[in-house]
Amino acid sequence: MSCGTTGTHAQPSSLANEARPALLALYRELDQELRQLGPVCQLSGRCCRFREYEHVLFLSQPEAAVLLAGAPPASRPVDDGATCPWQDAQNRCTARDARPIGCRVYYCDPSFTESASELSERYLQRLKQLAAQHGWPWNYAPLHDHLRQTIPQEARSIDPALSIDPSPGPAAP
């Protein structure tokens, strides 16, 4: 489900160039708060196996633009929403620097659940204010909706890593 858009409909690369400095600054602040709170990452890979662990990664259009412009090539084919294409075979994120707020606050640490919700809401509100201030489109939607809208069909047929594969991809150990 998309939550609508605001502002102009900028091309992904121009939106990424415009939004990157503000988003990276926001991400640095969030990362600093996370370091202070100290949630534990066990490298289980659950954060990237959406269907298996019954969660969906939502992100805004500016976050999607920055992710797509700053991430390396996908580690696996883009599927129908079951997994993150930037999770490698060792359960690591290959798009760490460009990953959105939803990725940054997701930890399997059960003692962090309440803090994660609070941080997510607070930083999403700040991001929404930035989007309104700059006239960026909002379109808060699942990652794979952004991927389908952004990656042209012809690119998916040329580069298999960009194809939309209905299978969930290999399960991580």
Secondary structure as GFF3:
##gff-version 3
##sequence-region A 1 173
A	DSSP	alpha_helix	12	37	.	.	.	ID=ss1
A	DSSP	three_ten_helix	46	48	.	.	.	ID=ss2
A	DSSP	beta_strand	58	59	.	.	.	ID=ss3
A	DSSP	alpha_helix	61	70	.	.	.	ID=ss4
A	DSSP	beta_strand	78	79	.	.	.	ID=ss5
A	DSSP	three_ten_helix	96	98	.	.	.	ID=ss6
A	DSSP	alpha_helix	101	105	.	.	.	ID=ss7
A	DSSP	three_ten_helix	110	112	.	.	.	ID=ss8
A	DSSP	alpha_helix	113	134	.	.	.	ID=ss9
A	DSSP	beta_strand	141	142	.	.	.	ID=ss10
A	DSSP	alpha_helix	143	150	.	.	.	ID=ss11
A	DSSP	alpha_helix	153	158	.	.	.	ID=ss12
A	DSSP	three_ten_helix	160	162	.	.	.	ID=ss13
A	DSSP	beta_strand	164	165	.	.	.	ID=ss14
###
